[in-house]
Every structure is written in C-alpha cells, then in structure tokens.
C-alpha cells in the first residue's frame, strides 16, 4: 500500500516536469553532428563501463576464492 502511494505521488510530480522538459527541448536549437558524435562516444564509454565493472567484480571474486 505504501509503495503504491509513493508511486502515485512520484507520477503526479513527474508529469508536469516531463511536460516542461519537452517544451524546453522543443525550444533548443537542433544538435550539431559534432555534439551527436560526442554524445554517442560518451554513451559507448558508459555502456562499456556498465558491462566491464560487473565482469571485473566476478573475475576478482573467482580469482580470490
């Protein structure tokens, strides 16, 4: 019951925030190819870290066991 209440409160507070974000995004100028390439590279780096960290932790666990 508490979790449902928290989810409802969060959703009610997030809906106006999403609307403001959409309006702000529409008002921004279009992104350049350089910005898109930089964002793509950043996403690739974070994706690799997200995969590599658990793998390294599992390897460290098995090697020190």
Secondary structure per residue as TSV (DSSP state, phi and psi in degrees):
chain	resnum	aa	ss	phi	psi
A	1	X	-	360.0	-42.9
A	2	X	H	-65.1	-42.4
A	3	X	H	-61.8	-42.4
A	4	X	H	-61.8	-42.4
A	5	X	H	-62.0	-43.6
A	6	X	H	-63.1	-43.5
A	7	X	H	-61.1	-40.9
A	8	X	H	-64.5	-45.3
A	9	X	H	-62.0	-43.6
A	10	X	H	-62.5	-45.3
A	11	X	H	-63.2	-42.7
A	12	X	H	-62.1	-37.2
A	13	X	H	-77.8	-27.1
A	14	X	H	-81.2	-30.4
A	15	X	H	-58.0	-49.6
A	16	X	H	-63.1	-34.8
A	17	X	H	-63.9	-43.8
A	18	X	H	-60.2	-40.6
A	19	X	H	-63.7	-45.5
A	20	X	H	-61.5	-40.2
A	21	X	H	-63.9	-41.6
A	22	X	H	-62.6	-42.3
A	23	X	H	-65.3	-41.1
A	24	X	H	-66.0	-38.8
A	25	X	H	-64.6	-38.7
A	26	X	H	-67.7	-29.2
A	27	X	H	-81.1	-17.8
A	28	X	S	-74.5	150.8
A	29	X	-	-69.9	157.7
A	30	X	-	-61.9	148.9
A	31	X	-	-76.4	142.2
A	32	X	-	-79.2	164.8
A	33	X	H	-63.0	-34.8
A	34	X	H	-64.0	-43.2
A	35	X	H	-64.8	-40.9
A	36	X	H	-63.4	-41.7
A	37	X	H	-65.5	-40.4
A	38	X	H	-65.3	-41.5
A	39	X	H	-63.7	-39.9
A	40	X	H	-63.4	-42.7
A	41	X	H	-65.1	-42.0
A	42	X	H	-63.1	-42.7
A	43	X	H	-63.3	-38.8
A	44	X	H	-65.1	-42.5
A	45	X	H	-62.6	-48.5
A	46	X	H	-64.4	-36.2
A	47	X	H	-63.4	-43.6
A	48	X	H	-64.0	-41.7
A	49	X	H	-64.4	-37.5
A	50	X	H	-64.2	-35.0
A	51	X	H	-83.2	-40.4
A	52	X	H	-69.7	-37.8
A	53	X	H	-61.3	-50.7
A	54	X	H	-62.8	-36.4
A	55	X	H	-63.2	-44.9
A	56	X	H	-63.2	-38.9
A	57	X	H	-65.3	-41.1
A	58	X	H	-65.2	-43.7
A	59	X	H	-61.8	-43.2
A	60	X	H	-63.0	-38.3
A	61	X	H	-62.6	-48.4
A	62	X	H	-71.0	-33.0
A	63	X	H	-74.3	-30.0
A	64	X	H	-93.5	-1.0
A	65	X	-	-77.5	360.0
